[in-house]
Amino acid sequence: MVKGIRVYEHGGPEVLKWEDIEVGEPKDGEIRVKNKAIGLNFIDVYYRKGVYKPASMPFTPGMEAVGEVVAVGSGLTGRKIGDLVAYAGSPMGAYAEEQILPADKVVPVPSSMDPIVAASIMLKGMTAQFLLRRCFKVERGHTILVHAAAGGVGSLLCQWANALGATVIGTVSTNEKAAQAKEDGCHHVIMYKDEDFVSRVKDITSGKGVDVVYDSVGKDTFKGSLACLKSRGYMVSFGQSSGSPDPVPLSDLAPKSLFLTRPSMMQYNETRDELLECAGEVFANVASGVIKARVNHKYPLSRVADAHADLENRITSGSVVLLP
């Protein structure tokens, strides 16, 4: 038995229960991993609240971790006890001291990288990679709008897009987050509580609008985001921290011939090659300094309820890491 988090009913942070859980032994194609650091992501909140439905109840949340291989399933080659590996995405279950993982879902962590940094950047970094490099390919000369620019993904989007040569506009909620966004390469920072972001974007772009909006906020920003786009612009809705957006008639996209997508990392890393290429580019950009992981908050895994509450109340910035 090991310690971990179990959720028996959907609800607030109080439903996250710290208890003994059974892990079992790895089967063919599986490894058992002793977690060193676990990433906290907003998708964990969605599953806890029931916005997204887990395969079964009760369940152990968590979709990002770095750890040491402590057991290997029979017949498996390419993984050995003692390897440091990372994973992000499926299967869920990272909120535990140890977990079973399919060997083809993990990637080796460079020896030069701190496990805490790797755990903070796997899911968020690979999300930034597919959003900027594949979902809409950001290039020099593009102008982009990033909502929640000081958040875990937002921070990386700003840094990476700036390095790609784009003009970056970001929305934030506080002066502290505005300062961080500027440090991260945000050329124009909008305090959305004090200013109308649609009007500010139009001012900044001389009425032209932006090439792409990366919107993880959802309900509160969705319609405004569409209004910020230039003709043939891309609306990339990849989260809903404020709630699910209201339905949009297709006719709303017609006046500017807009593109709308609701992508998920799972579909962008369906193959082993895609996963390795995506993670490899993230690790390379960390090593070269293109992106810097902001591990602004660490919590013991046993206190993950506090971490969830702080994340939902927008008290956190950058990445949050849980330590078993």
ABEGO torsion letter per residue (X at the ends): XBBBBBBABBEBAAABBBBBBBAEBBBBGBBBBBBABBBBBAAAAAAAAGABBBABOBBBBEABBBBBBABBBBGBBGBBBGBBBBBBEOBBGABBABBBBBAAABBBBBAABBAAAAAAAAAAAAAAAAAAAAABBBBBGBBBBBBGAABAAAAAAAAAAAAAGBBBBBBBABAAAAAAAAAAGBABBBBAAABBAAAAAAAAAGGAEBABBBBAAEAAAAAAAAAABBBGBBBBBABBAAEBBBBBBAAAAAAAGBBBBBBBAAAABABAAAAAAAAAAAAAAAAAGABBBBBABBBBAAAAAAAAAAAAAGABBEBBBBBX
